[in-house]
Structures are given as structure tokens and as C-alpha cells.
Amino acid sequence: MPQSSTSTAPVSWPPSLWAATAPPGPALPALEGPVSTDVVIIGAGFTGLSTAIHLREMGVEVTVVEAAEPGWGASGRNNGQVIPTLSGHDPSAMVARHGEAGERFNAVLRDSAHYLFDVVRKYSIPAEAEQAGWVQPVHSPGRMKIAEKRVKEWSAIGAPVELLDRAAMSRMLGSDAWFGGFWNRTGGHINPLALARGLAEVALRLGAVIYARSPAASMAYANDRWVVKTAAGSVTARALVLATNAYTGEFEAGLAPEIAQEVIPVLSWQMATRPISDNIAKTIIPDRQAMSDTHRELYFARWDARNRLVTGGAAMLPGPGGANLRPQVAERLKRLWPQIGDVEFDFVWSGYVGMTPDSVFKPQVPGFPRIHRLGPNGFAWTGCNGRAVALSVSLGRELARATQAVSLDKLGLPLSEPKPQPFQPLIRRIAPFALPLYRHLDAKEI
């Protein structure tokens, strides 16, 4: 399948830590003219690239159409925490919602972090991967009930989780700010842009075709084939996977409006400190676990490979380049870890998280991902609620199998119908102003 010459149209990358440190991505052509394939994938993030790799491992012809470059969207902008749970999600809630399909999904999610690190090791992807574990500390004594319930439920389905009391949490994090919690040994962290670019290299090496700088303008099913059109070309395929999550409507509002309007794209801000000296770093999360706690206004942090503490935050009015957020997060770090001293950030950047409306405006309700069958041999998922790094790689495997007629009762794909959110553009504008509600709920004991 011939590819066109590489387009010279530039792609603007956010000035992130990951863009400054990840190995360069592959040189890719833009799509020009008609091509045909067995499976077409829209989006070269973690889900799309994982799906392509799994299809090529099965010997299936696959073409990926990317609006910018691999990892340009959420896959290359996030904190890089590899977390084998969903936000506010317990296994029983997924089973109550989806029955046996929910049980299969829970098994996929349970193993998702370990599976991601296995893929990195299998293909020697230079993603700065550290499988040091993921920990969720609780920020009030009453919230130990949350940790106890999660440990009980995840242990019951075989997850390697462990309850930690306040003293053990203090030793693990180097801070007395939390009251205990739990951790999962399979989690950890990666350089997400390096992972995305590495997955793209693997997909190409296995024989996938990837077109960049080629936003999909439309997709339609007719005459037993899917047709994806771009400004300069088209791809005709037997099966389709839409893997665009929070960025579904960013390049072309008419691509899949039901999917685009099902979630609320919310800016998530990431911040990387200047490198911290070894003698201080060894007192802050000394064993280098990834950490994200029980605040709705999330407190989170992990180390990178250069002794930078990578954290972030939220703000109703973040200011240009997150200027209003910098002093707030710096003060938080000093409160959590007084030994850190004055904090300065070398990198501050943002990207969209695909939040489900229930997660945004009903903070006590679990945020469930939305997985859909779009038509014959057509699938999509969205609504990561900030927990897609591990899950997306495993869902890529499941989606690849689904396009090859593997029975859905053998896959971890709890399907539902798309439910576009009424007044989604308005809700998207006002979503940041839910922050005072989050702070109010965070301050209340349970």
C-alpha cells in the first residue's frame, strides 16, 4: 500500500516536559488520494496505536489516520501515571451497570497496568517506564472507608492491592499529610509522549500504515464498507475504530457529533519542577511510586527520569500558560513536603481530559467510560475521566479482536448507546466553575 510523500505542514506541540525529552517520532506522510485497507483507525493516541499493533500481530492490514502527529492529543500531554483503576470506580459498580460484560471489563482494567509495562518490555520502547506501583492516599480519616472498600473489592477479583495505615503511608510518601490509603503494585509511570511515539514506531515496524496531519472530516458506512474522508484523501475499510476521545470534535465538528458531545473536554494542567537534588528527592516518594489521592481537586505527583517532580492542578481561571496556577501548586507542594523548599516550574502545559457529565457534576457518581458499536464492525470509546493511560492500551487489544469477529461475550467491552449531552458547548464552558463544589466536598468528612 503506497504512502504519499511527507507533508511539510508544521504541527505545534505544547511546550511540555515530554515534548522536550521524548525521542523524536517517526516521519509520517499525509494522506493523499484513495486507499483501501481491512481496518481503519481514526486517531494515533494510545488506543489507536495499540489497536494497530494488535491487528498487525494478527496479520491484519490496518491504516491509521491522525489529525496531527502520534501522541499530539491527550496521550502525549498527561501526567504519565499508569493506574489500573478508574476515577471513583469500584468493580461492583461496573458489574451493577453492565453485568457479565462489566465483569470482563473489570478483569481488563485489573491487569491493564501490568499489560502496558509488558508491551513496553516486549518491544523495548524507550518510554522511561517505572513499574514502581501506584498509590491512592486518603485526605481525611473518614475516607479510609473508601480505601478499605476498594481494597476489599479489588482483592476479591485478584488485584495486588494492599491497605496502608497512616504510618505506612507517611513512610511511602515522605509526608504526614494523608491518613492512610491503598496501593497497587502493578502501577507506575511513563513518559507518555515517548510511549506514544514508541508505539507508533512499533506499529510501523509491524507493517501498519500511519498517515499524519490528515484530520478525518467524515466517516460513513455504506455498501458493506466504512469510508473515512480527509481533505485530500479517503480510506475504505471493512472495519473501523474511532479512537479520538476528548479530541473527537476538535478538528472537525461533524466527524462524530454524538461521540464528541457525549463527554466534556476539560483542561488538565501538568507542571514539572526544576530538577530536585538527590538528598531531597530521596525523602519525597522515595521508592518513586505514582501518587494521586482522594481529593476531587486532585493532588497528584510522580518523579520523572531527571528528578523532576511532575504534578499539576486545576483552576477556574488558570491564566496564560497557567500563570495563576503556578503559585497555588507551588504552595501545595511546600505544604505536602516542606523539605522541598521554594518551588519553581520549568514546564507548565495542558491538554483535554474526556470527562463524562456524571463525573463532572455528580462527584459522588463513578465516572464510567463509554464504549460503543457504531455499526457493522465499527467501534469507539470515550470518557476516560483522567484514567486512560493503562486502560487504553488494553482496550486497543480488545477493540482489535472485536473488529475480527471475536464474540463480544469474550471481550471486556461493555457496550452502550451514545448519549450526546444537551447543551454540551455551554457545559464545556462552565465545567471549570465546578471547582468550588469540589473544594466544598473535599473539605467535608464522610
N, C-alpha and C positions, 0 to 999 in steps of 0.2 A: 504494500500500500504506500505509494509515494507521498512524501510530505513536501509542502511548498517551502520556498526559501524563507529564512528567518526575517520577521518584520523588525524594522529599526525603531518602531514606536516605543518610547520610553514608558516604564512603569514606575510610579512614585512609591517608594517604600517608606513606611513610618520610621522615624529616627530612633529605632528601638535598640536595646541591648542585643537582641537576637539578630537584627539586620547587621549590626556591627561585628558580630562574632561568628555567625554561621558560615560554613563553607559556601561558595557560590553555587547557585542552582544550575541545572543544565540549560544550554542554549536550545530554545524551542522555536519552531515555526508558528506562524499564524495560519489559521485555516483559510484556504482559498479554493473555491470550486467544490464540486460534489465528491463525497467519498462514501463508502459503504463499509459496514463492519457488523459483527454479531451483536455486541453490546456497546452502547454509547453512554458515557458518564458525563454529566454536567457538573463541573467543579473539581479542582485539583487540590483539595484540602485533605485532611487525614482520611475521611470517609471515602472520597472518590479514589484516592491513590491506593488505599488498602483494598478497595473493591477491584481495582485494576490488577493489582498484584495477585490477588487470589484467583481471578479469572485466568490470568496467564499461567499460573501454576496448574490450572486445569486444562491448559491448552486452548483456551477460548480467545478468539480475536476480539480486541477491545480498543476503543478510541475514547480519549478524554478531551473534553472541550473546556478550557479555562478562560475566564474573563480577563485575568491579569497574568499572574505567574503562580506556580505552585507555592502554597503557603502564604499568599498575599493577604488572605482574609483572616478569619479568626484562628485558623490553625497555626499561623505564624506570629500571632500577636498576644497570645495568652500567657499566663504565668508559668506554664510548663509543668504543673503538678499532675501527677499520674495517680488518679483517685478511683478506686473500684467501687464507688457508690454514686448515687445521685443526690442532689440537694434536697434535704428533707425527706428522702425516700427510704422506706424500710421494706423488706421483702414482702411482708404481709399486705401492705397497701397495693403493691403491684399485682399480687395474686387476687386480691379482692376486686380489682379493676378488670383484670384480663384472664383470670382463671389459669388453665394449664399453660397458655401462651405466656402469662406472667411468670410462671414457674421457670419456663425455659429461658425467658429474658433474664431472670434473676441469676441463673447459672452463668449466662454470658457475662453479665455485669460482675459477678463474683470473681471470675477468672480474668477480667479484662486487663487489669494492670500487669499481671504476670504474662499475659499473652503479648502485650505490647513490648515488654522487655525481651521476650523470646524472639519476636520478629527483629528487633534491633540486633540481638546477638546473632541470629541466624544469618543476616545479611551484612553484618559488620557495619552498620550505619553509624557514622560519627556524630551522634546526637547528644554527647555529654550526658549519657544516661547513668543515673544513680538509683538503684533499687534499694534505697535505704529505709523504705516504709513511708506511710502517710499517717498522720496523727490528727485527731479532732479533739482538742481540749474544750471543756465547757467553761463558760464565763460566769456562772453563778452556781452556788451549791445545789439549788433545786434542779438544775439542768443535768445533774448526774443521772436523773431518771432517764433522760434521753440516751445517754451513753449506755446505761445498763440495758435498755430495751434494744438498742442497736446491736450490742454485743450478743445478747441472747438470740436475736433473730438471725443475725449473720452466722453465728456459730452453728445454729441449727441446720444450716444448709452448707456447712463445710468451709466457711471463710476463716482464714487465720487471724482472727481478731482477738484483742486482749484488753480487758478493763484496767485502767490505771487510776490509782488514788492520787490525792493531791501531791504527796511527796514524790511519787514516781514521775508524775507529770512535770514537777519542778526540775527534777534531775534531767529528764529528757529534753526539756526546752530551755533550761537555764534561766527560768523566770518563775516567780511566785504569783503571777497574775491570774492563773487559772486554778480550777478546783478539782482537777482530775479529767477523765475523758477516756477515749479508747484509741487504739491504733491498729492498723492493718499492715502486716509485714510485706505484703506484695507490692505496695505503692512505692512512690518515689518521685523523681522529677527528671525532666529532659530539657534540652534547648529545643523549643517547639519548631522554630523555623528550620533548624538543622535537621530535625526529624522529617519535616515535610519535604525538604529538598532531597534528603536521602531516600525517602520513599519514592519520589519521582525518578531518581536515578535507578533504583531497583526495578521499577515498573518498565522503564525504557530498556534496561538490560535484559529483562524477560521477554521483551518484544511488544509491549504496549505502544500505542501511538498517542502522543500528547500534543495538543495544539494550545498555544498561549495567546494572550492578547486578542481573544476571539469571543467576546461576550455572546452567549446564546440569546437570541432575540425571541425565539418561539420554539415550542415543541408540540407535536401533534401526532396522534395515532390514526392511521388510515391504511386500508389495504394490507393489513397484517404487518405493517412496519411502522416504526417510530421515525419521525423526521425532525431533526434539530437544525434550525437555521440560524446562521450568524449573518453579519453584514456582508461578508464576502464569500460565504460558502454554506455547505449543508452536510449533515451526516445522516445517513439512512441506516437503521439497525433493527434487528429483531426484538431487542430488549433495551430498556433504558433505566438508569439510576440517576435521580436528581439528588445531588449532594452539595447543596448550597446553603443550607441552614439560615442563619441570620442575614446573609447577604443575597437571599433569593431575589429580592426586588431592587437591589442597589444599582444594577446596570441596566435592567430592562423591566419596568413595572409590569408589563404584560406577559412575562415569561410563565409564571405560575402564581397568579394572584391569590388563589386560595391558600397556597402554602406560605407565601410571603406575608399574608395578613393574619396568619394563624399565630404568629409569635410577635413579640415586641422586641425589636433590636435596641438594646440598652448599652451605652458606652461603659466599658470596663477599663479602668485606668491601672496601668502597671508602672512600677518605679524601681529602678536599680540604684543602690547606693554606690558611692565610690568604694574601691576595694578596701576591706577591713583587715587590720593586722591579724596575724595568726594568733597572737596571745589573747586578743579579744574574741576572735571568731570561735575559738575552741570553748568559749563559755556560753555561746548562743547556739542553741540546737546543735550540740557538739557532735552528734552522730549523723547530722545532715538529713534528717527526715524532712519531708514536705509537711507543712502545717497549715490548716485552715480550721477556724473554730466555729462556735455555735452562734456568734453574732449574725443577725440579718445584715447589718452593716459590717460585712465580713472583715475579720482580722486574719491575714494570711501572710506567709513568708516561706522562703526556701533559699538555699545557697545556690550560686552558680559556680562554674568551674574556676572562677577568678576571685573567689572570696568576696563577691558582691552579694548582699542580701537583697533579694528580689521580692518586692511586696507590692502594695497598691492600695486603692481605696475608691470611694465614691463621693460625689459632690453634686449638689443641685446646680451650682454654677461653678464649674471647675476652672474657668478662666482659660486664656490662650495657653496651649501647651500644658494644661494642668497647673498653672501658676498658683491658683488659690488652694490647690490640694497639697502642694509640697510642704508647707509648714504644718498642716494638720497631720499628715502621715509621719513627718519627722518627729513631731511631738509624741505621737503614739508609740513609735519605736523606742524613744527615750523612756517613756513610761513603762513599757513592757520589759526593756533591757537597759536599765540605767547605765550599765558599764559601756554602752556603745558610744556615749559622749555625743558631741554635736554631729548631726546627720546632714549630709549633702547628697543630692542625687545627680548622677551623671546622665541618666536616661529616664525620660518620662514619656509614655506613649499610650495609645488607647486603641480599642477595637470593639466591635459589636459582639454581644452575647445574645443568643436567641432565647429570650425568656418567655415562658408560657404565661398567659394572662392570669391564671390562678396563682402562679408563683409570685407575680408582681404585686397583686392587690389583695391576695388572701394568704398572708405569710405563714399561717398555720397549716395550709394545704400543701401536700407534697407536689413538687413540680415534675410531672410525667413527660417523657419525650413523646413525640407524635410520629408514628411510623405508618405509612400509607401505601396501599396499592393504587397506582394511578390509572391503571388499565391493564390489558394483557401484557404480562412480562415487564411492567413498569412499576418502579418503587421509589419511595422518597422517605427521608426522615428529617425532623427538625425539632427544635425545643430542647436544647441541651441544658439550659439553666446553669451554665457555667461549669459543667462536669463532663465534657465531651472528649478529652484527650485520650483516655484509656478506652472509653466505650466506642468511640468512632472507629478505631482500628478493628475491634472485634465485630462491630456491625458491618464493616466492609466485607468481612468473611461471610457473614450471614446473608447480606444482600447479593453477593456474588453467587452463592448457592441458590438463592431464590430465582435469579434470572435463568438458572439452568434446570428449572423444573423440579428442584428438590421440594418435597412436600412441605408446606408451611407448618404442618403439625410436628415437624422435626427441627424447626428453626426457632431461634429466640427473637421472633418478630411479632410482637403483639400489635396487630393492625387495628386502625381506627379510621373513620372518615374525616377528611379535613373539615375544620370548623373555623372559617375566617372570623376574626374578631371585628364586630361592628365598631366603626369609628377608630379603626386602628391607627391611622395617621395622627389623630388627636391624642389618643392614648400614648402613642410613642413620644409625643412632645411633653406630656405631663408626667410620664413614668418617673423621671428623676426626682420629682417632688413627693414621691412616696418615702423618701429618706427620713423625714421626721417621724413617720409612722414606724419605720424600722427601729429608729433610736428609742422611741417610746416603748416598743415591745421588748427591745433588748434590755431596757432598764428595769422591767418588771420581773419579779421572781416567778417561777412556776412551781 
